[in-house]
């Protein structure tokens, strides 16, 4: 078994999205990877049945827990993080669909720079980490194999993001613990709690970066709970202007365009032998 991060998958109520997520996770993730499916009493009977069927056939080292009563998104996730101690983890949205190579690439990103606290892959609905367009919800890649190859061919420079994005994010355990974890008293949503955590990490000297060598697709963006944005604005008065400046100046235009060019190049000159199937632990 390799030293890949633990994959944390907090379940949601969308059963079709969960089914697609688990299928993609199975196909894209090395065998034996530790995965924790945690249910804050969100999945209905069909969702639970989907999980149980998947657990019976998965190659991953998966566990499933379910709370009797919900405690809320951020509190539930913090409970999971606490249980993981100092271990590095990757939190995957239950409606996301990772592409092959995603987890080793995120692990490699954390390993390249000890100052990286969070690493976010590209996503078609990735807000500041969006591809092919910034801040827009685009269709999922029509040819995932080409997207995987193009991402893997990118130079791993890991530019800064204003904050991590919730479709999929690698969290360095030591940094997360030093920053105090998620503020579950102030934020109900993972969306806002992750932004707050990212800003605290940045203030402590850690980095929130783009992992431009990995891609995780998603049907839509995450969102805040009622009142979360007001708390963010009060705690971090410069946050909204900083985010707006990032979206307007688009400092990731060059790597986004380079990924587009690589995608086009590989479509014209296929290199299907670049990737082995994800059926064994590297």
C-alpha positions in Angstrom: 0.0 0.0 0.0 1.3 3.5 -0.9 1.1 6.4 1.4 -1.9 8.0 -0.3 -4.1 10.4 1.6 -7.4 9.1 3.1 -10.3 9.9 0.9 -13.2 11.4 2.9 -16.6 11.3 1.2 -19.4 13.0 3.2 -22.6 11.7 1.7 -25.5 13.8 0.5 -29.1 13.2 -0.5 -28.7 13.1 -4.3 -28.7 9.4 -5.0 -27.9 9.5 -8.7 -25.0 11.8 -8.1 -23.7 9.5 -5.4 -24.0 6.4 -7.7 -22.0 8.2 -10.4 -19.4 9.5 -7.8 -18.8 6.0 -6.4 -18.4 4.5 -9.9 -15.9 7.2 -10.9 -14.0 6.8 -7.5 -13.7 3.1 -8.1 -12.4 3.5 -11.7 -10.0 6.4 -11.0 -8.4 5.4 -7.6 -5.7 2.9 -6.9 -6.8 -0.3 -5.3 -6.3 -0.4 -1.5 -6.8 3.3 -1.0 -8.4 4.1 2.3 -11.9 5.6 1.8 -14.3 6.7 4.4 -18.0 7.2 3.4 -19.6 9.1 6.2 -23.4 9.7 6.3 -24.8 12.5 8.4 -28.2 10.9 8.2 -28.5 12.3 4.7 -28.8 9.3 2.4 -32.2 7.8 1.9 -32.9 4.0 1.6 -31.9 3.9 -2.0 -28.7 5.8 -1.2 -27.8 3.4 1.6 -28.5 0.5 -0.8 -26.2 2.0 -3.4 -23.4 2.4 -0.8 -23.9 -1.2 0.4 -23.7 -2.7 -3.1 -20.6 -0.6 -3.8 -18.9 -1.8 -0.6 -19.4 -5.4 -1.5 -17.5 -5.1 -4.8 -15.0 -2.2 -4.3 -11.2 -2.7 -4.6 -10.7 0.2 -2.2 -10.2 -0.2 1.5 -13.6 1.5 2.3 -15.6 2.0 5.5 -19.1 3.4 5.9 -20.5 5.1 9.0 -23.9 6.7 9.5 -25.1 9.0 12.2 -28.5 8.4 13.7 -29.2 12.1 13.7 -27.7 14.9 11.6 -25.3 17.4 13.1 -24.7 19.6 10.1 -22.3 19.7 7.2 -19.3 21.4 8.7 -19.7 19.8 12.1 -19.9 16.4 10.6 -16.8 16.9 8.4 -14.9 18.3 11.4 -15.8 15.1 13.3 -14.2 13.1 10.4 -11.1 15.3 10.4 -10.7 14.9 14.1 -10.8 11.1 13.7 -8.0 11.3 11.1 -5.6 13.0 13.5 -2.5 14.3 11.7 -3.1 12.2 8.6 -3.3 13.9 5.2 -6.8 13.6 3.7 -8.6 14.5 0.5 -12.2 15.6 0.9 -14.3 14.7 -2.1 -17.8 16.1 -2.8 -20.5 13.4 -3.1 -21.5 14.8 -6.5 -18.0 14.9 -7.9 -16.4 12.5 -10.4 -12.6 12.1 -10.1 -10.6 11.3 -13.2 -7.9 8.7 -13.2 -4.6 9.7 -11.5 -6.4 12.3 -9.4 -5.3 11.0 -6.0 -1.6 10.2 -6.7 -1.3 13.7 -8.3 -2.8 15.4 -5.3 -0.4 13.4 -3.0 2.5 14.4 -5.1 1.5 18.0 -5.0 1.6 18.0 -1.1 4.9 16.2 -1.2 6.6 18.8 -3.5 6.4 21.7 -1.1 6.0 21.4 2.7 4.4 24.8 2.8 1.4 23.6 0.8 -1.6 23.2 3.2 -4.4 22.7 0.6 -4.3 21.5 -3.0 -7.3 21.8 -5.3 -7.5 20.1 -8.7 -9.0 21.5 -11.9 -12.7 21.2 -12.2 -15.3 22.0 -14.9 -17.3 23.7 -12.1 -14.3 24.7 -10.0 -14.8 28.4 -9.5 -11.3 29.8 -9.2 -9.9 26.4 -10.2 -12.3 26.2 -13.2 -11.4 24.8 -16.6 -11.8 25.5 -19.4 -13.3 28.8 -18.2 -12.7 30.6 -14.9 -15.7 31.0 -12.6 -18.2 29.2 -14.9 -20.0 25.9 -14.8 -18.9 24.0 -18.0 -19.9 20.5 -19.1 -17.7 17.7 -17.7 -14.9 16.7 -20.1 -16.3 14.9 -23.1 -13.1 12.8 -23.4 -11.8 12.2 -19.9 -8.8 10.2 -21.1 -7.5 13.1 -23.1 -8.1 15.5 -20.1 -6.1 13.1 -17.8 -3.2 13.0 -20.3 -3.2 16.7 -20.8 -3.2 17.4 -17.0 -0.4 14.9 -16.4 1.7 16.7 -19.0 1.4 20.0 -17.2 4.5 21.3 -15.4 3.7 21.1 -11.6 4.2 24.7 -10.6 1.2 24.8 -8.2 0.2 28.5 -8.4 -1.7 30.1 -5.5 -5.5 30.1 -5.2 -7.4 32.6 -3.0 -8.8 29.6 -1.1 -9.3 25.9 -1.6 -12.4 24.8 -3.5 -14.8 22.2 -2.3 -15.2 19.8 -5.2 -12.0 18.0 -4.1 -9.3 19.3 -1.8 -6.2 17.7 -0.3 -5.6 18.9 3.3 -2.2 18.5 5.0 -3.0 17.1 8.4 -0.3 18.9 10.4 -1.3 22.3 8.9 -5.0 21.6 9.4 -4.5 20.8 13.1 -2.2 23.8 13.7 -4.9 26.1 12.3 -7.5 24.6 14.5 -9.6 22.8 11.9 -13.1 24.0 10.8 -15.0 26.7 12.7 -18.2 24.7 13.1 -19.6 27.3 15.5 -19.6 30.0 12.8 -20.2 28.2 9.6 -22.8 25.6 8.7 -21.5 24.8 5.2 -18.3 23.1 4.1 -18.1 25.8 1.3 -17.7 28.6 3.8 -15.8 26.7 6.5 -13.2 25.6 3.9 -12.8 29.2 2.8 -12.3 30.4 6.4 -9.8 27.5 7.0 -7.9 28.4 3.9 -7.6 32.1 4.9 -6.4 31.1 8.4 -3.8 28.8 6.9 -2.6 31.5 4.6 -2.3 33.9 7.6 -0.1 31.3 9.3 2.2 31.2 6.2 0.8 28.1 4.5 -0.1 27.9 0.8 -3.4 27.1 -0.9 -2.6 26.0 -4.4 -3.9 24.6 -7.6 -2.8 21.1 -8.5 -2.8 21.5 -12.2 -1.9 17.9 -12.9 -5.2 16.5 -11.6 -8.9 16.9 -12.6 -12.1 16.2 -10.8 -15.4 16.8 -12.6 -18.6 18.0 -10.9 -22.2 18.8 -12.0 -22.3 22.1 -10.2 -20.7 24.3 -7.6 -21.0 24.1 -3.8 -22.7 26.9 -1.9 -22.9 28.5 1.5 -25.5 28.0 4.2 -27.7 30.9 5.3 -25.6 33.6 7.0 -22.3 32.0 6.1 -21.3 34.7 3.7 -22.1 37.5 6.2 -19.8 35.8 8.7 -17.0 35.5 6.1 -17.4 39.2 5.2 -17.3 40.3 8.9 -14.3 38.1 9.7 -12.4 38.7 6.5 -13.3 42.1 5.2 -10.9 41.9 2.3 -12.1 38.5 1.1 -14.8 39.5 -1.4 -12.6 42.2 -3.0 -9.7 39.7 -3.2 -11.8 37.1 -4.8 -13.2 39.7 -7.3 -9.7 40.8 -8.1 -8.6 37.2 -8.8 -11.6 36.6 -11.1 -11.0 39.9 -13.0 -7.2 39.6 -13.4 -7.3 35.8 -14.0 -3.7 34.9 -12.9 -4.3 31.3 -14.0 -5.1 32.2 -17.6 -1.7 30.9 -18.9 -1.9 27.5 -17.3 -5.6 27.2 -18.3 -4.7 28.0 -21.9 -1.7 25.7 -21.8 -3.9 22.8 -20.6 -6.3 23.6 -23.5 -3.4 23.5 -26.0 -2.2 20.2 -24.6 -5.7 18.8 -24.8 -5.9 19.8 -28.4 -2.5 18.5 -29.2 -3.3 15.1 -27.7 -6.6 14.9 -29.6 -4.6 15.3 -32.8 -1.8 13.0 -31.8 -3.2 10.4 -29.4 -0.9 8.9 -26.7 -3.1 6.3 -25.1 -0.1 4.4 -23.7 0.7 7.1 -21.2 -1.6 5.7 -18.5 -1.9 2.2 -17.1 -5.3 1.2 -15.7 -5.9 2.1 -12.1 -6.2 -1.5 -10.9 -3.3 -1.8 -8.5 -1.7 0.1 -5.8 1.4 2.0 -7.2 
